[in-house]
Amino acid sequence: MQIVRRRRIVTTGKVALERVYAVTDLTADQADAPEIAHRVREHWGIENKIHHVRDTSWAEDASRVRTGTSPRAMAGLRNLALGALRLAGHISIAAGLRHHARDATRPLATLGIT
């Protein structure tokens, strides 16, 4: 399927069109245009909520951990830290990381290990 995105460039005011293509195993009856749009938004919601935060907070895309199960293990640990900070009420993950880095007992207290 083809998805056409329109966006206005703030600095110039021009409208840019982008065509992207996607593959799905859904039939045309199962996935009409609103359903596909919903699934695309869900995908980007996950990207913005988890992956972008992991990359900006821990430079995950630049990580040199690449072999065996190490990348999956590191992603799991980062997800654990991300979830713990959110459960502790930190809206800004960067601020939460700085807060916990200032005192070695804070991460343990957040996890209930004291």
MOTAHU-V873859 format. One record per backbone hydrogen bond with DSSP energy under -1.0 kcal/mol. NH is the residue of the N-H (numbers start at 1). CO is the residue of the C=O. E is the energy in kcal/mol with one decimal. If there is no record, write none. Layout:
BEGIN
NH,CO,E  NH,CO,E
END
This chain:
BEGIN
3,20,-3.3  5,18,-3.1  7,16,-2.1  9,14,-3.2  13,9,-3.2  16,7,-3.3  18,5,-2.3  20,3,-2.7  22,1,-2.2  31,27,-1.8  36,32,-2.4  37,33,-2.6  38,34,-2.2  39,35,-2.3  40,36,-2.4  41,37,-2.4  42,38,-2.3  43,39,-2.2  44,40,-2.2  45,41,-2.1  46,42,-2.1  47,43,-2.3  48,44,-2.6  49,45,-2.2  50,46,-2.6  52,47,-3.0  54,50,-2.8  55,51,-2.5  56,52,-2.7  57,53,-2.6  58,54,-2.2  59,55,-1.4  63,60,-1.4  70,67,-1.4  73,69,-2.4  74,70,-2.8  75,71,-2.3  76,72,-2.2  77,73,-2.3  78,74,-2.5  79,75,-2.6  80,76,-2.2  81,77,-2.4  82,78,-2.7  83,79,-2.9  84,80,-2.6  85,81,-2.4  86,82,-2.2  87,83,-2.8  88,84,-1.8  89,86,-1.5  90,85,-2.4  96,92,-2.2  97,93,-2.7  98,94,-2.2  99,95,-2.6  100,96,-2.3  101,97,-1.8  102,98,-1.1  106,103,-1.5  109,105,-2.3  110,106,-2.6  111,107,-1.7  112,109,-1.1  113,108,-3.5
END
